[in-house]
Amino acid sequence: MSIQITLPSGSQVQNVEGSSMCGVRSYNSWKQFYIGGKRGHNTRPWPAQCRIYGCSNVATLGGHVFCVGENGVWIIPMCGTHNSSGNVNLMTVNANTIAVQVEEENTSGPSGPCYSSSSSSSSSSSSSSSSSSSSSSSSTA
């Protein structure tokens, strides 16, 4: 099961350094992991555009990010410009961006850049807006 959250307006994310070593399990790509489902049974839509606010580039990659106020490593649809190892700045995402959490069983990579163990947390403290009713969580198969 993949945990997903819907990020409210103004939410910020940061690329995870070292995530290029994170292989995906059971899917062909992180984009396919994000979409979920197998062979035509998609569980969530892939947006046409990068989810970073103000970007109109095509979303071609599933980018590993930390979401401010949330624990763990998450995947969001991004363009190649924003999903770059050189881009370490906080980025604001579009309202209602869906982020899908990466757990240990989803990746062949190490803890840290690929997933967070239960004792790990993101680099930012929890904010009330991301844990309020504006941010919804659900599990999908």
Helices and strands as residue ranges (DSSP letters): E 2-7, E 12-15, G 19-21, H 30-35, E 61-67, E 73-78, E 91-92, E 97-102, G 104-106, H 128-131, E 137-140
